[in-house]
Amino acid sequence: MNMALVIITIFFAVLCLIWAVEYFKEKSLDEIRQDVYKLFLKAEHEFEESHAGKQKMKWVVNRARGLLPAWAQMIITEEMFEGLVQFWFDGIKDLLDDGKINNAGK
């Protein structure tokens, strides 16, 4: 019984790895990042009121996570994805303040 469970677990792990490789062959991390940047721009137009930063971020994370394949959504939690999106957003802000990624705006 335990050997069957090990074999099934290994099978599903290999299957997830194959799906991940196929997905990232189709869409690179840069392409995913570009999609997220587009969502940031769209959020700026959707939420015109000031102080809606958290609402905008939640909207972007929900939309961007929805772009991932279903299997990736099961593996990557919303909190993990929000951390990645926040990292990208911080990079954008840093780049825009003086044209360099150097944490000068902090």
N, C-alpha and C positions, 0 to 999 in steps of 0.2 A: 504494500500500500504506500509506504513512504517513498519507494523508488519511483512509483508512478507519479506521485506529486512532484518529485524533483524533475522528472522528464517533462511533465506538463509546464512547470515553471520555466525551465530552460527553453522549451519551445516558444512560449509566449515572449520571453525576453529576446530571443533571436528574431521573432516576428516584429516586435516593436523596433528593434535596431534596423531591420530591413526597411520598415516604413519610414523611419527617421532619415535614413540615407536617401531613399527615393524622394522624400519631401524636400530635403535640402539640395538635391540635384536640380529639382524644378525651381526652387526659390532659395536664393542665398540669404544670409543674414543681413546683408546690405539692402536687398530688395524688401525684406520684412521691415527693416528700419525705415526705408523710404515710405512704405505704406503707413507706418506709424506717424512719421512727420506730416504726411498729407492729412491724417486724421487730426493732428494738432491744429493745423491751419483751418480745417473745417470746424473744429470745436470753437475756435476764436470767433467765427462768424455765427455759429449756432447760439452761443451764450454771450450776448452782448453786455449783460450787466457786469459791473465790476465786482470784484471779490468772489467770483465764481470759479476760482482756481481748482478747488477740490472737486467740484461738480464736473468741470472740464476734464480733469485727469481721470475721474471715474468713467466718464463717457468714452474717452479715448481708449482706456484699458479694456472696457467691455467690447468695444468695436474691434480693436486690434486683436484681442484674444479670440474673437469670433472668426478671424481670418486664418487661424491655425487649424490644422486638420483635427478631427474629433479625438483621435488617439492622443495627440499632443495636448489638447485641452484637459484630458484626463490626467496626464502626467504633470503638467505645469499648472500649479495652483494660481488662483487670481492674485494672491499676495506676491508670489514669485514673479509673475509677469508684471505686476505693478512696479516692483523694484527695478526690473529691467527697463521699463518705460521711463521711470523717474530718472534713471542713470542717463538714458538717451536725452531726455529733456534738459537735464542739468548740462550736458555736453553742448546742446544747442544754445542755451543761454550763455554759456561761457564763450563759445565761438562768436556769438553776436556782440558781446560787449566790447571786444577790441580786435576781432578777427583772428584770434588765436585761442587754442585750447590750453589755458595756463592757470585757471582758477583765479584770474585777476578780479573778477566781479564779486568775489566772496569777501 
